[in-house]
Amino acid sequence: MWHGTRAAANGRPLAVHHLLWLADGTKRSGTGSRRNPERSRRHGAGVACGRQSWGERMATDAVHYGLEKTVAVVRLDDGKANALSPALIAAVQQALDRAERDARALLLVGRSGRFSGGFDLTVMRQGREAVRSLVTAGAELAFRLYGFPRPVVVACTGHAIAMGALLLLCADSRLGTEGDFKIGLNETTNGMTLPVFGIELARDRLSKRHLARATLMAEMYAPAAAVDAGYLDRVTGADVLLPEALAEAERLGALDSSAFARAKRRLRTATIALMRETLARDMDDLAAGE
């Protein structure tokens, strides 16, 4: 079908240049690292660059959590395609728990060249019950992001395929990077059927002109075309993606939080209810191979 968290050390916020390090999954600690030992000492134990990023370890090294002023920054980086495994999904949920307590807005970021390739195929090959469990967890994550009471901004750092593309549809504001990247729902190409929650997210967020092409025909979009389709709101250069996404999150976070949460609830409650009502049957069909 479709293809863990850290906080700012010592309670200090992540600066924009730290975010730029977080965007580049190729800059890792270890051999060939560009880690700055003095900077690591300044920011506390466990601080490093790339995948071993700023902050304390939580559920998995594939998800990192930090605060930049009033914005919770959650970065996905498994060093590969950012496949959504049970552990990664649980870690994102844990990060959302913290963001809901700590922040006025949420910024979700991928690794350099990859936002997410969708569900973890190694799990998807373990049998129907494993598929049911993973897709259900992914659906619950989608429901939470889609209805999250704080503004949700995504910095799409590269490819966003299948469930990765659905995560874009859950966000309030989506910024993408220029480049030779693909964004879209490729299920039909792979002989699979989008679940109802995927169809409903697409129906709500994608342009009507692109809905059939995106869902039935599995069309994949370059970043600029993904703006017209509705996966993204705008595209910018890779070197300014994260500062611009952070500025957008700060702008949305400055809105009245209670009014925003109430309006979002009114806007999306009916769709969430429909997706929840159909989820169990959808997963039964999935487990039965339908």
Beta strands, then each sheet from edge to edge (+ up, - down):
strand 1: 63-68
strand 2: 71-76
strand 3: 105-109
strand 4: 113-116
strand 5: 152-156
strand 6: 158-161
strand 7: 173-177
strand 8: 183-184
strand 9: 220-221
strand 10: 234-236
sheet 1: 1+ 2- 3- 5- 7- 10-
sheet 2: 4+ 6+ 8+ 9-
end
